[in-house]
């Protein structure tokens, strides 16, 4: 892995603006207009949620660590930014992405094991022919221009644990938020350290709820904290005073839940002071926070049955399961 993210292929070739990403997806749909009309699909976020859930199911069966999962999800996003999903078998692509990511993260899995476990999960869409994985792996590598090294937000969280006032619960919640960002476009929009810092902020604001929307939490309670974090970063960006804006966020979040927590506010203030002394791009953190907030709102409308049916329909109809 490139030791320096700023010189990595991830930064030079795989970071886009929202407009660029939207334009790439629009072009894919225009180039495959007939398929798009024949096989309507849910919005990209709902597809990402479904893919994430399927990848988690496979990873649990083969006991893959989170770092490999994160890399696999980045591969999936990169691949589908260049290839129309309706031309592929997503179950095969998911399986191959996990297989390739495990090799790149130096935790290789035997190809027969992955194929066997994938077929157990998706017997109608995965065959026991290991050559299919090999072919798909070649396609993945080709579409990503062999640029397979990735940098993850987890490193930011680990390195700042000692510097920031975080409990084990805070760190666990921040890690959970980072996991959720792989169901958003953030890995293609933001630098990993920005995602990690946004996750830390949200974890500090969301405590003591210890919950993230979409994971069995009270959506309204968590939304109040998320909105407070978003408002704080916006205020900090406008005023140019990170500390004041973020400290106000802690107070606003406490008032929103009507349970002021002095220790939590103090943590947010300390984090704000750290940000004020750093050269972190606050505007980028605002964008990242907004994306996460928007994702959690979108999660509430996710329909697993409908998404599954629409994906299975085009895979079967086009014979992509053969």
C-alpha positions as CSV (number, residue, x, y, z in Angstrom):
1,X,0.0,0.0,0.0
2,X,1.2,3.5,-0.7
3,X,2.2,4.9,2.7
4,X,1.0,8.4,1.6
5,X,-2.7,8.7,0.7
6,X,-2.0,12.0,-1.1
7,X,0.1,10.2,-3.7
8,X,-2.1,7.2,-4.0
9,X,-4.1,6.1,-7.0
10,X,-7.2,6.3,-4.8
11,X,-6.8,10.1,-4.5
12,X,-5.5,10.6,-8.0
13,X,-8.0,8.4,-9.9
14,X,-10.9,7.4,-7.7
15,X,-12.2,10.6,-6.0
16,X,-15.0,12.4,-7.8
17,X,-17.4,15.3,-7.2
18,X,-21.1,14.6,-6.8
19,X,-21.7,16.0,-10.3
20,X,-19.0,13.9,-11.8
21,X,-20.4,10.7,-10.2
22,X,-24.0,11.6,-11.3
23,X,-22.7,12.3,-14.8
24,X,-20.9,8.9,-15.0
25,X,-24.1,7.1,-13.9
26,X,-26.2,9.0,-16.3
27,X,-24.0,8.1,-19.1
28,X,-24.2,4.4,-18.2
29,X,-28.0,4.6,-18.2
30,X,-28.0,6.4,-21.5
31,X,-25.7,3.9,-23.1
32,X,-27.9,1.1,-21.9
33,X,-31.3,2.8,-22.3
34,X,-33.1,-0.3,-23.4
35,X,-32.0,-2.3,-20.4
36,X,-32.9,0.5,-18.1
37,X,-36.4,0.7,-19.5
38,X,-36.9,-3.1,-19.4
39,X,-35.5,-3.6,-15.9
40,X,-36.2,-0.7,-13.5
41,X,-34.1,-0.8,-10.3
42,X,-34.3,1.0,-7.0
43,X,-32.1,4.1,-6.3
44,X,-28.4,3.5,-5.9
45,X,-28.5,3.8,-2.1
46,X,-31.0,1.0,-1.8
47,X,-28.9,-1.1,-4.1
48,X,-25.9,-0.4,-1.9
49,X,-27.8,-1.4,1.2
50,X,-28.8,-4.7,-0.5
51,X,-25.2,-5.4,-1.7
52,X,-23.8,-4.6,1.8
53,X,-26.3,-7.0,3.4
54,X,-25.3,-9.8,1.0
55,X,-21.6,-9.2,1.4
56,X,-22.1,-9.4,5.2
57,X,-23.9,-12.7,4.9
58,X,-21.0,-14.1,2.8
59,X,-18.3,-12.7,5.1
60,X,-19.8,-14.3,8.1
61,X,-19.7,-17.7,6.5
62,X,-16.0,-17.4,5.6
63,X,-15.1,-15.3,8.7
64,X,-13.7,-12.3,6.8
65,X,-12.4,-9.3,8.8
66,X,-13.9,-5.9,8.4
67,X,-10.9,-4.5,6.5
68,X,-11.4,-7.0,3.7
69,X,-15.1,-6.2,3.7
70,X,-14.4,-2.5,3.3
71,X,-12.0,-3.0,0.5
72,X,-14.5,-5.3,-1.3
73,X,-17.2,-2.7,-1.0
74,X,-14.9,0.0,-2.5
75,X,-14.1,-2.4,-5.4
76,X,-17.9,-2.9,-5.9
77,X,-18.5,0.9,-6.1
78,X,-15.6,1.5,-8.4
79,X,-16.7,-1.4,-10.7
80,X,-20.3,-0.2,-10.9
81,X,-19.2,3.4,-11.6
82,X,-17.9,2.0,-15.0
83,X,-20.2,-1.0,-15.7
84,X,-24.0,-1.0,-16.0
85,X,-25.3,-3.2,-13.2
86,X,-27.9,-4.8,-15.5
87,X,-25.1,-6.3,-17.6
88,X,-23.8,-8.3,-14.6
89,X,-24.7,-10.9,-12.1
90,X,-24.4,-8.9,-8.8
91,X,-24.1,-12.0,-6.7
92,X,-21.1,-13.2,-8.8
93,X,-19.5,-9.7,-8.6
94,X,-20.0,-9.5,-4.8
95,X,-18.4,-12.9,-4.4
96,X,-15.5,-12.0,-6.6
97,X,-15.0,-8.6,-4.9
98,X,-14.7,-10.4,-1.6
99,X,-12.3,-13.0,-3.0
100,X,-10.1,-10.3,-4.6
101,X,-10.2,-8.0,-1.5
102,X,-9.1,-10.9,0.7
103,X,-6.0,-11.4,-1.5
104,X,-5.2,-7.7,-1.5
105,X,-5.5,-7.5,2.3
106,X,-3.2,-10.5,2.7
107,X,-6.0,-12.7,4.1
108,X,-6.6,-14.9,1.1
109,X,-9.4,-17.4,1.0
110,X,-9.4,-20.5,-1.1
111,X,-11.5,-20.0,-4.2
112,X,-13.4,-23.3,-3.8
113,X,-14.4,-22.3,-0.2
114,X,-15.8,-18.9,-1.4
115,X,-17.6,-20.5,-4.3
116,X,-19.1,-23.2,-2.1
117,X,-20.3,-20.7,0.6
118,X,-21.6,-18.3,-2.1
119,X,-23.6,-21.1,-3.7
120,X,-25.0,-22.0,-0.3
121,X,-26.4,-18.5,0.0
122,X,-27.4,-17.9,-3.6
123,X,-27.9,-21.3,-5.2
124,X,-30.0,-20.0,-8.0
125,X,-27.3,-17.5,-9.1
126,X,-23.9,-19.0,-8.3
127,X,-22.5,-22.2,-9.9
128,X,-19.7,-24.4,-8.6
129,X,-17.6,-23.5,-11.6
130,X,-14.6,-21.6,-10.1
131,X,-13.6,-20.4,-13.5
132,X,-16.5,-17.9,-13.3
133,X,-14.9,-16.2,-10.4
134,X,-11.6,-16.1,-12.3
135,X,-13.2,-14.5,-15.3
136,X,-15.1,-12.0,-13.1
137,X,-11.9,-11.2,-11.2
138,X,-10.1,-10.3,-14.4
139,X,-13.0,-8.1,-15.4
140,X,-12.9,-6.3,-12.0
141,X,-9.2,-5.7,-12.2
142,X,-9.5,-4.5,-15.7
143,X,-12.3,-2.0,-15.0
144,X,-10.4,-0.7,-12.0
145,X,-7.2,-0.3,-14.2
146,X,-5.4,-2.6,-11.7
147,X,-5.5,0.2,-9.1
148,X,-6.4,-2.1,-6.2
149,X,-4.7,-0.5,-3.1
150,X,-7.1,1.3,-0.8
151,X,-6.9,3.6,2.2
152,X,-9.7,3.2,4.9
153,X,-11.1,5.6,7.5
154,X,-10.5,3.0,10.3
155,X,-6.9,4.1,10.4
156,X,-7.9,7.7,11.3
157,X,-10.1,6.3,14.1
158,X,-7.3,4.1,15.5
159,X,-4.7,6.8,15.4
160,X,-6.8,9.5,17.1
161,X,-8.1,7.3,19.9
162,X,-5.3,8.4,22.2
163,X,-5.6,12.1,21.3
164,X,-9.3,12.5,21.5
165,X,-11.6,12.0,24.6
166,X,-13.3,8.8,23.4
167,X,-14.6,5.9,25.4
168,X,-14.7,2.4,24.1
169,X,-18.4,3.0,23.4
170,X,-17.7,6.1,21.5
171,X,-15.1,4.3,19.4
172,X,-17.5,1.4,18.7
173,X,-20.2,3.8,17.6
174,X,-17.7,5.7,15.3
175,X,-16.7,2.4,13.8
176,X,-20.3,1.5,13.2
177,X,-20.8,4.9,11.4
178,X,-17.8,4.2,9.3
179,X,-19.2,0.8,8.4
180,X,-22.4,2.5,7.3
181,X,-20.6,5.0,5.0
182,X,-19.7,2.1,2.6
183,X,-23.4,2.1,1.8
184,X,-23.1,5.7,0.6
185,X,-21.0,7.3,-2.1
186,X,-18.6,8.8,0.4
187,X,-15.7,6.4,-0.5
188,X,-15.8,7.9,-4.0
189,X,-16.3,11.5,-2.8
190,X,-14.2,12.1,0.3
191,X,-10.7,11.4,1.6
192,X,-10.7,8.5,4.2
193,X,-9.6,10.8,7.0
194,X,-12.6,13.1,6.4
195,X,-15.0,10.2,6.7
196,X,-13.2,9.0,9.9
197,X,-13.4,12.5,11.5
198,X,-17.1,12.9,10.5
199,X,-17.8,9.5,12.1
200,X,-16.0,10.5,15.3
201,X,-18.1,13.7,15.5
202,X,-21.3,11.9,15.0
203,X,-20.4,9.3,17.6
204,X,-19.7,12.0,20.2
205,X,-22.9,13.8,19.4
206,X,-25.0,10.7,19.3
207,X,-23.9,9.5,22.7
208,X,-25.5,8.5,25.0
209,X,-28.0,7.0,22.7
210,X,-25.4,4.5,21.4
211,X,-27.5,4.0,18.4
212,X,-27.3,4.6,14.7
213,X,-30.4,5.0,12.5
214,X,-31.1,1.9,10.5
215,X,-29.7,-0.4,13.1
216,X,-32.7,-0.8,15.3
217,X,-32.4,2.7,16.9
218,X,-35.0,5.4,17.5
219,X,-34.7,7.3,14.3
220,X,-36.0,10.6,15.7
221,X,-33.6,10.6,18.7
222,X,-30.6,9.8,16.5
223,X,-31.7,12.3,13.8
224,X,-31.6,15.1,16.4
225,X,-28.0,14.4,17.1
226,X,-27.1,14.1,13.5
227,X,-28.8,17.3,12.6
228,X,-27.0,19.0,15.5
229,X,-23.6,17.8,14.2
230,X,-24.5,19.0,10.7
231,X,-25.6,22.4,11.9
232,X,-22.5,22.8,14.0
233,X,-20.1,22.1,11.1
234,X,-22.1,24.5,8.9
235,X,-21.8,27.1,11.6
236,X,-18.1,26.5,12.0
237,X,-17.5,26.7,8.3
238,X,-19.4,30.0,8.0
239,X,-17.9,31.7,11.1
240,X,-14.5,30.3,10.6
241,X,-14.5,29.3,14.3
242,X,-14.5,25.6,14.5
243,X,-14.4,25.5,18.3
244,X,-17.4,27.8,18.9
245,X,-19.5,26.1,16.3
246,X,-18.9,22.6,17.5
247,X,-19.3,23.5,21.1
248,X,-22.7,25.0,20.3
249,X,-23.5,21.7,18.6
250,X,-23.0,19.8,21.8
251,X,-25.4,22.1,23.6
252,X,-28.0,22.0,20.8
253,X,-27.9,18.2,20.7
254,X,-28.4,18.0,24.4
255,X,-31.3,20.5,24.3
256,X,-32.9,18.6,21.5
257,X,-33.0,15.5,23.6
258,X,-33.8,17.5,26.8
259,X,-31.0,15.5,28.6
260,X,-27.9,17.8,28.7
261,X,-24.8,15.7,29.3
262,X,-21.9,17.9,30.5
263,X,-19.3,15.2,29.8
264,X,-20.5,14.7,26.3
265,X,-20.5,18.4,25.6
266,X,-17.0,18.6,27.0
267,X,-15.9,15.8,24.6
268,X,-17.3,17.7,21.6
269,X,-15.6,20.9,22.8
270,X,-12.2,19.1,23.0
271,X,-12.7,17.6,19.6
272,X,-13.6,21.1,18.3
273,X,-10.4,22.4,19.8
274,X,-8.4,19.7,18.1
275,X,-10.1,20.5,14.7
276,X,-9.5,24.3,15.2
277,X,-5.7,23.6,15.5
278,X,-5.7,21.2,12.5
279,X,-5.8,21.9,8.8
280,X,-8.8,19.7,8.3
281,X,-11.2,20.7,5.5
282,X,-14.3,21.7,7.5
283,X,-16.4,22.1,4.3
284,X,-15.6,18.5,3.3
285,X,-16.7,17.4,6.8
286,X,-20.0,19.3,6.3
287,X,-20.5,17.4,3.0
288,X,-19.7,14.1,4.6
289,X,-22.0,14.7,7.5
290,X,-24.8,15.7,5.1
291,X,-24.3,12.6,3.1
292,X,-24.5,10.4,6.2
293,X,-27.6,12.2,7.5
294,X,-29.3,11.8,4.0
295,X,-28.4,8.1,4.0
296,X,-30.0,7.4,7.3
297,X,-33.2,9.1,6.2
298,X,-33.1,7.0,3.0
299,X,-32.6,3.8,5.0
300,X,-36.0,4.2,6.5
301,X,-37.6,3.7,3.1
302,X,-35.5,0.7,2.1
303,X,-37.6,-2.3,0.9
304,X,-35.5,-5.4,0.9
305,X,-38.1,-7.6,-0.8
306,X,-38.7,-5.2,-3.7
307,X,-34.9,-4.6,-4.2
308,X,-34.2,-8.4,-4.2
309,X,-37.0,-9.1,-6.6
310,X,-35.9,-6.4,-9.1
311,X,-32.3,-7.6,-9.1
312,X,-33.2,-11.3,-9.4
313,X,-35.6,-10.5,-12.2
314,X,-33.0,-9.0,-14.6
315,X,-30.4,-11.7,-13.6
316,X,-32.8,-14.5,-14.5
317,X,-34.3,-12.8,-17.6
318,X,-30.9,-12.1,-19.1
319,X,-29.5,-15.5,-18.3
320,X,-26.7,-14.0,-16.2
321,X,-27.0,-16.8,-13.7
322,X,-25.7,-19.4,-16.1
